[in-house]
């Protein structure tokens, strides 16, 4: 339960996706069952599983390369194995909603 007041953030982990601008994380979501966390960049989706507590970086990670080059801005779980991804409209392209099935068991 959230408590009102002044709180200090504490670093619990780090992850190096890559140094290119296409690897900057633009969005994140956690599955409704709390067992998967996804991070979105222009280049890929990172799916974290089997983590301990709130430290999702302590578990397994699966990197899913995205083939369509665009300014991806939003990600959320539609269900436990389906993601919805949005991209920004720029120069007459983009502004789309994509559906991505994930299989983290393989």
Secondary structure, DSSP 8 states (H G I E B T S, - for coil): ----S-------------SSGGGS--EEEE-TTSS-EEEE-SSEEEEEES-BTTBGGGSEEEEEE--S-S-EEEEEEEETTEEEEEE--BTTB---EEEEE--TT-
